[in-house]
Amino acid sequence: MRYARIFAALFIAVTAGAQEPAGRIGLIGAEIFGIDRTHSHLGFTIGFMGLTKVRGTFNDFTATILYDDVHPERSSLTLSIDPATIDTNSDMRDKDLQGEAWFASAKHPRIVFQSTRIEPKGKDRYVIHGQLTVKGVTRAIAVPMTRTVPRSADTGWGNIRIGGTGAVKINRRDFGIDGPEFWSNALGDEVEIEIELLGNRPNWDRRGFPRGEKPAIGEELMKSIEADGAAAAAARFHQLRAQKPNDYDFGPGQLGVVANRLLQHGRVQDALLVLVAASEAWPEEPGFHARMGEAYALLGDKASAIRAYEKAQALSPHGTEAKEMLRRLR
């Protein structure tokens, strides 16, 4: 049944005329960007006893940006933060802040911001309006942002980049971040949040196959795709995995590189066939279902894209791509 749905989608895409190129997705009018986590920053500053300031960061956060380069105001984003990774340069203080009196990170494992609209404010300047959820409390906030990196390929790897910086002040008590009386009174109510996001679409032609002691099955599949087509290559993958499991490196990252390279070059139908084979081999890998969702969206098959992203979200509830894509597709 799964292959029947795929070939139906391919038939619709071919008979409908020219297919949307990989990158910008017609159904949502935008491109999918993750973030370069190691070159992004999410920090905060809060007053201490009127004497100085406490500064900190969150060390684990992720975001998905659906970016419209022609009309940036039509873009949207979902940002998800792990409050248990708060870092104020004091292990004792960080442990307290994770506790019930402050962020209650065990009970509320994510801080989430989702944009609702983007308001232009001049050249490269915008206000991102959205909903911020902290400790189970959701409130509307508006974040002034400046676009610092227009959509362009970087000079190192050819990755496609976008980027922006901004800051916003919020009242911690609006979100139930109160703490014990003494320490709560010692801290100011106003928290300034600093944001720097570097969006990224990898250049998969520069991403090598994971290498170990065994030959990479990804390289074998790429040769098979060029020689015999993606359907034959997918069948060959299953055959080799069943008959010669010790002859190749069969890690899921191998097929991830193959599928993403194909998507990058607009070979969406071929990528989808590889992704189906991958999801059959590793059904619990949310990334394969997410890429299937992107492929279906590129083919204009909204229903199948939604099903694939729903599966990705079920497997990874805190993932931002499925959350962001589903609200746009729906």
C-alpha positions as CSV (number, residue, x, y, z in Angstrom):
1,M,0.0,0.0,0.0
2,R,2.8,2.4,0.8
3,Y,4.4,1.9,-2.6
4,A,1.0,2.3,-4.2
5,R,0.6,5.8,-2.5
6,I,4.0,6.8,-3.7
7,F,3.5,5.9,-7.3
8,A,0.1,7.6,-7.2
9,A,1.8,10.8,-5.9
10,L,4.5,10.5,-8.6
11,F,1.8,10.1,-11.3
12,I,0.0,13.2,-10.0
13,A,3.2,15.2,-10.0
14,V,4.2,14.2,-13.5
15,T,0.8,14.7,-15.1
16,A,0.3,18.1,-13.4
17,G,3.2,19.6,-15.3
18,A,6.5,21.1,-14.1
19,Q,7.3,20.1,-10.5
20,E,8.4,22.7,-7.9
21,P,12.2,22.6,-7.5
22,A,13.6,21.2,-4.3
23,G,14.1,24.0,-1.8
24,R,11.1,26.3,-2.0
25,I,7.9,24.3,-1.4
26,G,4.8,25.5,-3.3
27,L,2.3,24.2,-0.8
28,I,3.8,26.4,2.0
29,G,5.4,29.1,-0.2
30,A,8.7,28.8,1.7
31,E,11.9,26.8,2.3
32,I,12.7,24.7,5.3
33,F,15.7,25.8,7.4
34,G,17.0,24.3,10.5
35,I,19.5,26.2,12.6
36,D,23.3,26.0,12.9
37,R,23.2,25.3,16.7
38,T,26.9,25.9,17.3
39,H,26.7,29.3,15.7
40,S,23.4,30.5,17.2
41,H,22.9,31.9,20.7
42,L,20.0,32.2,23.2
43,G,20.9,34.1,26.3
44,F,19.3,36.2,29.0
45,T,20.1,38.9,31.6
46,I,18.4,39.6,34.9
47,G,19.1,42.1,37.6
48,F,20.5,41.0,41.0
49,M,19.7,43.1,44.1
50,G,20.0,46.3,42.1
51,L,23.7,45.8,42.2
52,T,24.7,43.8,39.1
53,K,23.3,41.4,36.6
54,V,23.1,37.6,36.2
55,R,23.8,36.4,32.7
56,G,23.0,33.0,31.3
57,T,22.3,30.9,28.3
58,F,20.3,27.8,27.3
59,N,22.7,25.2,25.9
60,D,20.1,23.1,24.1
61,F,17.6,24.6,21.7
62,T,16.4,23.9,18.2
63,A,14.3,25.8,15.7
64,T,12.7,25.4,12.3
65,I,12.3,28.4,10.0
66,L,10.0,28.4,7.0
67,Y,11.5,31.2,5.1
68,D,10.1,33.1,2.2
69,D,12.9,35.0,0.5
70,V,10.7,37.0,-1.7
71,H,8.3,38.1,1.1
72,P,10.2,37.6,4.4
73,E,7.1,38.8,6.3
74,R,5.4,35.6,5.2
75,S,8.0,33.4,7.0
76,S,7.3,31.6,10.2
77,L,9.2,29.8,12.9
78,T,9.0,27.4,15.8
79,L,11.7,27.6,18.5
80,S,12.0,24.9,21.3
81,I,14.3,25.2,24.3
82,D,15.3,22.6,26.9
83,P,15.1,24.5,30.3
84,A,17.2,21.8,32.0
85,T,20.2,23.1,30.0
86,I,20.2,26.5,31.6
87,D,23.7,27.7,32.3
88,T,24.5,30.7,34.6
89,N,28.1,29.6,35.3
90,S,27.1,28.2,38.7
91,D,26.2,24.5,39.0
92,M,24.4,25.0,42.2
93,R,22.3,27.9,40.9
94,D,21.5,26.0,37.7
95,K,20.3,23.0,39.6
96,D,18.0,25.3,41.7
97,L,16.7,27.0,38.6
98,Q,15.7,23.6,37.0
99,G,13.7,22.8,40.2
100,E,10.0,23.1,40.9
101,A,10.1,26.6,42.3
102,W,11.6,28.0,39.1
103,F,11.4,26.3,35.7
104,A,10.2,22.9,36.9
105,S,12.0,21.4,33.9
106,A,11.1,17.8,34.8
107,K,7.4,18.6,34.6
108,H,7.7,21.2,31.8
109,P,10.6,19.9,29.6
110,R,10.3,22.5,26.8
111,I,10.0,26.2,26.4
112,V,8.3,26.9,23.0
113,F,7.9,30.0,20.9
114,Q,5.8,30.0,17.7
115,S,5.4,33.0,15.5
116,T,1.9,34.2,14.5
117,R,2.8,37.0,12.2
118,I,5.9,39.0,11.1
119,E,5.6,42.7,10.8
120,P,8.1,44.6,8.5
121,K,9.7,47.7,10.2
122,G,12.0,49.0,7.5
123,K,15.0,47.5,5.6
124,D,16.0,44.2,7.2
125,R,14.0,45.0,10.3
126,Y,11.0,43.1,11.6
127,V,8.9,42.4,14.6
128,I,8.1,38.8,15.1
129,H,4.8,38.4,17.0
130,G,4.1,35.0,18.5
131,Q,3.1,32.9,21.5
132,L,5.7,32.0,24.2
133,T,5.0,29.0,26.4
134,V,7.0,28.7,29.6
135,K,6.1,26.4,32.5
136,G,2.7,25.6,30.9
137,V,1.8,29.3,30.6
138,T,1.3,30.8,27.2
139,R,1.5,34.6,26.5
140,A,1.8,36.8,23.4
141,I,5.1,38.5,22.9
142,A,6.7,40.6,20.1
143,V,10.4,40.3,19.3
144,P,12.2,43.0,17.3
145,M,14.6,41.3,14.9
146,T,17.1,42.4,12.4
147,R,18.0,40.3,9.4
148,T,21.8,40.0,9.4
149,V,22.3,37.2,6.9
150,P,20.3,37.4,3.6
151,R,19.7,34.1,1.9
152,S,23.0,33.1,0.4
153,A,25.5,30.2,0.1
154,D,28.4,30.3,2.5
155,T,32.0,30.4,1.2
156,G,33.1,27.3,3.1
157,W,30.7,24.5,2.2
158,G,28.1,26.0,0.0
159,N,25.4,25.6,2.7
160,I,22.5,28.0,2.2
161,R,22.3,30.4,5.1
162,I,19.9,33.0,6.6
163,G,20.2,34.7,9.9
164,G,19.0,37.4,12.3
165,T,19.5,38.9,15.8
166,G,17.1,40.4,18.2
167,A,16.1,40.9,21.9
168,V,13.0,41.2,23.9
169,K,12.1,41.9,27.6
170,I,9.6,39.9,29.4
171,N,8.3,39.7,33.0
172,R,9.3,36.3,34.5
173,R,6.3,36.4,36.9
174,D,3.9,36.4,34.0
175,F,5.1,32.9,33.4
176,G,5.1,31.6,37.0
177,I,8.9,31.9,37.3
178,D,8.6,33.0,41.0
179,G,11.1,31.0,43.1
180,P,11.5,31.0,46.9
181,E,10.6,34.4,48.4
182,F,14.2,35.5,49.4
183,W,15.8,34.7,46.0
184,S,12.8,35.9,44.1
185,N,12.9,39.3,45.8
186,A,16.7,39.4,45.1
187,L,16.1,39.1,41.4
188,G,14.5,41.7,39.1
189,D,11.2,40.8,37.5
190,E,12.3,41.9,34.0
191,V,14.4,39.5,31.9
192,E,16.1,40.5,28.7
193,I,16.3,37.7,26.2
194,E,19.0,37.9,23.5
195,I,18.6,35.8,20.3
196,E,20.9,35.1,17.4
197,L,19.8,32.5,14.9
198,L,21.8,31.2,11.9
199,G,19.6,29.2,9.7
200,N,21.1,26.4,7.6
201,R,20.2,24.2,4.6
202,P,23.2,21.9,4.2
203,N,24.9,21.4,0.9
204,W,24.7,17.6,0.8
205,D,27.1,17.3,-2.1
206,R,29.8,18.3,0.4
207,R,28.6,15.9,3.1
208,G,30.5,12.6,2.9
209,F,29.0,9.2,3.7
210,P,29.8,8.1,7.3
211,R,32.9,6.0,7.2
212,G,34.0,3.1,9.3
213,E,35.9,-0.1,8.6
214,K,33.3,-1.4,6.1
215,P,32.3,0.1,2.7
216,A,29.5,2.6,2.8
217,I,26.2,1.3,1.6
218,G,25.3,4.9,0.6
219,E,28.0,4.9,-2.1
220,E,26.8,1.6,-3.4
221,L,23.2,2.9,-3.6
222,M,24.2,6.1,-5.4
223,K,26.0,3.9,-8.1
224,S,22.9,1.7,-8.3
225,I,20.5,4.7,-8.7
226,E,22.6,6.1,-11.6
227,A,22.8,2.7,-13.3
228,D,19.4,1.1,-12.7
229,G,17.1,3.7,-11.1
230,A,15.9,4.4,-7.6
231,A,13.4,1.6,-7.4
232,A,16.0,-1.0,-8.3
233,A,18.4,0.6,-5.8
234,A,15.9,0.4,-3.0
235,A,15.3,-3.2,-3.7
236,R,19.0,-3.9,-3.8
237,F,19.4,-2.2,-0.5
238,H,16.9,-4.6,1.1
239,Q,18.5,-7.5,-0.6
240,L,22.0,-6.6,0.6
241,R,20.9,-5.8,4.1
242,A,19.2,-9.3,4.3
243,Q,21.8,-11.3,2.6
244,K,25.1,-9.5,3.4
245,P,24.5,-7.6,6.6
246,N,28.2,-7.7,7.6
247,D,29.6,-6.6,4.2
248,Y,28.6,-2.9,4.4
249,D,28.1,-0.1,6.8
250,F,24.2,-0.1,7.0
251,G,23.8,2.8,9.4
252,P,20.8,5.0,8.9
253,G,23.0,8.0,8.2
254,Q,24.0,6.3,4.9
255,L,20.5,6.5,3.4
256,G,20.0,10.0,4.9
257,V,22.9,11.3,2.8
258,V,21.5,9.6,-0.3
259,A,18.0,10.9,0.1
260,N,19.1,14.4,0.9
261,R,21.4,14.6,-2.1
262,L,18.6,13.5,-4.3
263,L,16.2,16.1,-2.8
264,Q,18.8,18.8,-3.2
265,H,19.0,18.1,-6.9
266,G,15.3,18.1,-7.4
267,R,15.1,14.3,-7.8
268,V,12.1,14.2,-5.5
269,Q,10.6,10.9,-6.8
270,D,13.9,9.1,-6.5
271,A,14.4,10.5,-3.0
272,L,11.0,9.3,-1.9
273,L,11.7,5.8,-3.0
274,V,14.9,5.8,-1.0
275,L,13.2,7.3,2.0
276,V,10.5,4.6,2.0
277,A,13.2,1.9,2.0
278,A,14.9,3.7,4.9
279,S,11.7,4.1,6.9
280,E,11.0,0.4,6.4
281,A,14.5,-0.5,7.7
282,W,14.4,2.0,10.6
283,P,10.7,2.8,11.3
284,E,11.5,4.6,14.5
285,E,13.8,7.2,12.9
286,P,11.8,10.5,12.9
287,G,14.2,12.1,10.4
288,F,13.2,9.8,7.6
289,H,9.5,10.5,8.1
290,A,10.2,14.2,8.1
291,R,12.1,14.0,4.8
292,M,9.2,12.0,3.4
293,G,6.9,14.8,4.5
294,E,9.1,17.3,2.6
295,A,9.2,15.1,-0.5
296,Y,5.4,14.7,-0.5
297,A,5.0,18.5,0.0
298,L,7.3,19.1,-3.0
299,L,5.1,16.8,-5.1
300,G,2.0,18.7,-4.0
301,D,0.6,15.8,-2.1
302,K,-0.6,17.5,1.1
303,A,-2.4,14.6,2.7
304,S,0.6,12.3,2.4
305,A,2.9,15.1,3.7
306,I,0.7,15.6,6.7
307,R,0.7,11.8,7.5
308,A,4.5,11.7,7.2
309,Y,5.0,14.7,9.5
310,E,2.4,13.4,12.0
311,K,4.5,10.2,12.2
312,A,7.7,12.2,12.7
313,Q,6.0,14.3,15.5
314,A,4.8,11.1,17.2
315,L,8.3,9.7,17.2
316,S,9.9,13.0,18.3
317,P,7.3,15.2,20.1
318,H,9.8,18.0,20.8
319,G,11.0,18.2,17.3
320,T,10.4,21.6,15.7
321,E,10.2,20.7,11.9
322,A,7.1,18.5,12.2
323,K,5.4,21.0,14.5
324,E,6.1,24.0,12.2
325,M,5.3,22.1,8.9
326,L,2.1,20.7,10.2
327,R,0.6,24.0,11.2
328,R,1.5,25.4,7.7
329,L,0.2,22.4,5.8
330,R,-3.0,22.3,7.7
